[in-house]
Amino acid sequence: MSEYLFLYRGGKQPQDPAEGQKVMQAWVAWMKSLTDAGKLKDPGQPLEPQGKVVRNAAGTVTDGP
């Protein structure tokens, strides 16, 4: 069986803690449904929004926007 890496990056962070909780509950429910269906092996950990972009510039790997 093939394995794939799924990266999700999107949207603005909710400003209201209650809205953030609602969004997180929906996300966890979706991930659980994928796991229960045998379609997700490991949900992993979320990426931080302040991540970096890695680029190859003239044969040298650099990070940053």
C-alpha positions in Angstrom: 0.0 0.0 0.0 1.3 3.5 -0.9 1.7 6.1 1.8 1.4 9.8 1.2 2.1 12.9 3.2 -0.8 15.4 3.4 0.1 19.0 4.3 -2.7 21.4 5.1 -1.9 25.1 5.2 -4.7 27.5 5.1 -6.8 30.3 6.3 -6.5 32.8 9.1 -6.4 31.8 12.7 -9.7 32.4 14.4 -9.6 35.6 16.6 -12.3 34.4 19.0 -11.3 31.5 21.3 -14.8 30.0 21.1 -14.6 30.0 17.3 -11.1 28.5 17.5 -12.4 25.7 19.7 -15.3 25.1 17.2 -12.9 24.9 14.2 -10.5 22.5 16.1 -13.4 20.2 17.1 -14.4 20.0 13.5 -10.8 19.3 12.4 -10.4 16.5 15.1 -13.7 14.9 14.1 -12.7 14.9 10.4 -9.2 13.4 11.2 -10.9 10.7 13.5 -13.3 9.8 10.7 -10.4 9.3 8.3 -8.5 7.2 10.9 -11.6 5.1 11.7 -12.1 4.4 8.0 -8.5 3.2 7.7 -7.6 6.1 5.4 -5.3 7.9 7.8 -2.3 6.2 9.4 -1.0 9.0 11.6 -2.6 12.4 12.0 0.7 14.0 12.9 1.1 17.4 14.4 0.0 20.8 13.0 2.6 23.1 11.5 3.2 26.5 13.1 1.9 29.4 11.0 5.4 31.2 11.1 7.1 28.4 9.1 9.7 29.0 6.5 9.9 28.4 2.8 12.9 26.5 1.5 14.2 27.3 -2.0 17.1 26.2 -4.1 18.8 29.4 -5.3 21.7 28.8 -7.7 22.5 25.4 -6.2 22.4 26.7 -2.6 19.5 25.8 -0.3 18.2 28.9 1.5 15.2 29.3 3.8 13.0 32.3 4.1 10.4 34.1 2.0 
